[in-house]
Amino acid sequence: MTASLRPHHDRGLFRRYPGNPILSPDYFPEIVNAVFNPGATTYEGKTLLLLRVEYRTGLSSLIPVVSEDGVTGWEMGSFAPLHPEVDGFHEHWGVEDPRITKIDDVYYVVYVAYSAAGPIVMLATTKDFTKWERQGVLMPPADKDAALFPQTFAGRWALIHRPSAATEGVGAHVWLSFSPDLRHWGDSQVLLPARRGAWWDANKVGLGPPPLLTRAGWLICYHGVRLTASGSIYRLGLALLDRDDPSKVLARGDEWVFGPQEPYERGGDVADVVFPCGWVLRDDDDTLALYYGAADTVVCVAEASVAKLLDHLEMHPWRAESVERYLSNRPGVMQPWRPQPDGDR
């Protein structure tokens, strides 16, 4: 007997909100080009998103909004936007892609500033999103996709970030760096190397939301870029880090778990992109709401079970050699890397 092939319903780990997109340029009283890549957290019992809002000038600002249920009724209230200081050097061409880490009563917002010398990683803090304090540069150009852990390790802060590769054949990998004071960074090391060849995350990877502490360790969601004949595809995968030593990668999935599928993800300013910068754990402590930019145009949300994400990592492991050997230029292993068409993330 031969088996027949039949279409099946989506069995993905993440369930898209049926009302997606939840925020679009039409929601704003002023004319804007796009709203996407929001940082996410909770504030006074509500879900707060820190939106990247791109104006028709081409520059972006970061604008807070809140919602009671995390999907509808978004309000700006009396919050203060983080507008770029365009007359200065660091934020000359705008601010982008915030990741929010709450520690005690302070929100640490790590964001990308597009300086006159390229993208840099910067930090701003706030207690109520009505007043911002810029804390300066964390990583010089060219660097992106950064977030802080919500605790220190042996007295040191830890930052996940993604330096941009400028040398062909090197690739762009996720790094981990440490600091005693949020100013001086070192002990830097590759945390998640971009894979080679036909993998979904070959050549270029970067952090999604900030690390999430679970019963098994720090859950990491990261994006990988697949370069095809028609352009790049941005998809998401999972990894797990040791609770006490985040430089130890306990697991990394061999499959992508979320990718562009719906029309609002496949068409827009930059097609075939799902790009999260924040997630929020719901009151049941298992439902995770992932907030992401779709096609660099609108904001969407999808939910997943933390337990099922951890189960997926256990069932779909990828075993690699050591980072040093994996990154070495050995015949049959190293594949040429070339800049992606968008050149932005």
N, C-alpha and C positions, 0 to 999 in steps of 0.2 A: 504494500500500500504506500502510495506517495503522499507526502504532506502537502497541503494547499497553503498558499500564502494569503493572509487576510489582513486588512487594515485593523489597527487597534487604537484604543483611546490612549491619550497621553499618560504615561506612567512616570512622569518626571517627579523628582523630589520636591520641586517648587511648584506651587499652585498660584497662578496669576489671578489677581483680583479682577472679577468680571467687568468692573467699571473702569478699567484702565483706558487711557492714562488718567491719573488722579489730579495732575496739574499740567497746564499747558500755557503758552503765551497769552491765550484769550482770558485767563483769569486775572491778569494784571490791568490796573486802571490806565497805565501808560503803555505805549507801544514797545514791545520787546521782541527780539528775534527768536529766542529759545529759552527754556527753563529745564535744567537737567542736573545730573550728578550731585544729588543732595547728600550732605551729612545728616545723620539722624541721631536723636537722643530723646529722653523724656524730660519734661520740665513742668513742674507743678501738676503732676498727674496727667499731663497731656503729651502727645507725640509732637516733637518739634523737629522740623526739617530746616536745614540751612541750605537754601537753594543757590545753585549757580545760575544767575540770570544774565544772559547775554543780550546786550542792547544792539541796536542797528549800527552803532559805531564799531562793533566788533569786540569791544571790551566787556568784561564781565564783572559783576559785583556779587557779594554773598548776602542773601536776604532771608531772615528767619520768618517762618510761619508755623502756626500750631493748629492741631485738630484734636477734638475729644476722642474720636474713634480711630484716628490714624489713617483714614481714607477719604473722608468728606469734611465739608465745613471748614476749610482752611482759612485762617485769619492772620493778618499781619500785626494787628494790635498796635502796641506802642514800642515794638522792638526797633532796634537801630540796625540798619544795614551796615555791612563792612564794605565800604566803597574803596576802590584802589586809590592810593596816593600817586596819581599819575604824574605829578610834578617832580616826584622823587625818582630814584634809580631802581629800587627794588620792585615796585609795583607799577612800573611805567606803562605796561601793556595789559594790566588787569590782574584779577585774582580769581582762582579757580579751585574746584574739586576739594572741598573741605572734608576732613574726618574729625569727628568729635569724640573726645575721651573725657568722661567725668570722673574727677577725683575729689572726694569730700564734697564741698559746695562750689567747686570751681570747674568750669568747662574749658578744657584745653583743645583749641581748634588748630589743627595742623592743616595748612593749605598750601597750594601752589601759587606763587607770585611770579608773574612773567616779567622778569627784569630786562633791562636793556642789554644784558649779557646772556639771556636765556632763562629757562625756568629754574626757580629755586624753591626750597622748602622753607616755609616760615611758620611762626607760631603766634597766635593771639589767644588771650584768655578773657573770660567774662564770667560773671556770677548770675547775670539776669538777662543777657542779650540786649540790654539797653545801653551798655557802656563797654567799649572794647579797649583792651590794653595790648598793644603790639609788643611782643617779646623778642623780636629780631629773627635773624636767619639761623636755621638749624643746619641746612645743607646747601652748599654753593651750587652753581650750575655745572652740568645740567642734571637735575634730580627732580623726581616726582613721586606720586603714589605713596605718601608717607602717613604714618599714624603712630601715636604713642601707646604703650601698654598702660593700663590703669593702675599699675603698681611698680615699685622699683625692685631690682634684683641685686642682692648684696650691696644695697645702698646706691645703685646706679639706675638711671632711667634707661629704657630700651626703646629704640625707634626702628620700625620697619620702613624701608624706603626703596626706591628704584632709580639708581643712577642710569642715565641714558648712555648707551654704548655709542661711541663715536668712531670706533675702529671696525672695519669690515671683518667678519669672521669671528667676532667676539660674542655678540649677543647682548641682550639686556635682561639682567637677572634681578631677583628680589634680594636685598641685602638687609643685614641687621647691624645696628651700631649702638654703642653704649655711651652714657655721659653721667658725670657726677653732679652736674649743675644745669643741664639743658642748654649749655653754651659750648662746651668743649667736648667733641665727639671723637670716639676712637674704638679700638678693638673691633673694627669693622670686618664683616665676613659675609660671603654669599650664603644666603639662607635657602632659597629655592632657585636653583638654576633653570634657565629656559632649556627645554629639551631640544633635540635635534631632529632633522628629517621631517617625517610626515605627521608627527604628533600634533594634536590640536593646540598645544601651547609651545610650539617650537619657536625658538629665536627671540621671543619677547614676552615677558610676563610682568605683572605688577599687582600690588596689593589692592583689594577691594575695600570692604569696611575694616574698622579697627579690629584687633584680635578679641575673641569672645571666650571667656573662661568657662569651661564645662567640666563635668565630672572626670573626663578623660584627659584634659589638658586644654591648651589654647587652640580653639578652632579658627582656622584661617580660610577665608574665601579670597581667591585671587583670579585675575583675568589673564587669559592667554590669547595670543593673536595668531590666527591662521591666515597666511598669505595665499590667496587664490588668484586665478587668472582674471577675475573680475573685481579684485580688491581684498581688503582685510575683513575678517570675521572675528569679533570680540565675543568670547565665551567665558564661562566661569567654572572653576574647579575648587577642590577642597584640599586642605592639609591640616595636620595636627602637630602642635609643638608641646614639648615637655612643660609641665606646670611651673617647675622651679628653675629650669634652665631653657629659655626660649630658643637658644641656639641649637637645641637638639630637635630634629624633625622626627617625630614618632611615626607619622604616616603621611602619604601623599596619594591621592586618587589617580587612577590611570585613565579615567574618563572625564570629559566635561559634564557638568550637571545642569547647566542652564545656558541657553543660547538664544539668539534672535530667531523668533518664529512668527510672531504676530505682525500684521501690517505696520503698526506703529513702531515696531522695532527694526523692521527691514527697510523702511523708507523714511527719510528725513534729511537733515543737514549732513549727517554722516551715516550711511546705510549700514545695516547689519552690526549694530552695536548694542549690547546691554552692559552698563557700566555702573556698578553700585559703589557708593562711598559711605553707606551707613546701613545699620540694621538695628532693630529694637526687639527685645525679648518681651513677649506679652505676659500678662499676669499669671498664666498657668505655668510659666517657667519652662515651657517646651516649645511653644509656637514662636517662631522667629519671623519677623516681618523684614524683608529685604527691600530697601528703597533704591531704585536705580534710574539712571538716565537711559532713555530709549532713543537710539538714532541721533543722539546729541540734540534732541528737540523737545522732548516731554519727559515728565516724571511718572514712574509707575511703581507698583508694589507687588511682591509675590511672597507667599508664606511657605514655611517648611517646618517640619518637626526636627528639633535638635537631635533627638534620639535617633531618628532615621538618617540624618546626615552622618552621625558617628557610625551607625551600622554600615552605611554605604562605604565609608573609608575602610572599615574592617574587611568588607567583602570585595573591594576593588582596589587592592594595594598595588603600588608601583614600586618595584625594588630597583634601586639604582646603586651604582658604585659610589665611592666617596666623591664629594664635590670636587676635590683636587683632580682625581683621575677623570671624572666626567667632563671637566672643563679643559682637560689637556688636549692638545692638537695631535691626536693620533690618527693615522690613516683609517678611513672608513667610519670615523666618528664625527669629526668636525665638518659641519656643513656651512656654506657661506651665509652670512647674515647681511641683509640689506635693509636700509631704512624703510619703514612702512609708509604707504602713500599718505596717510593723514599727518604723520610726523608730529603728532601733538600729545599723545598720551604716553 
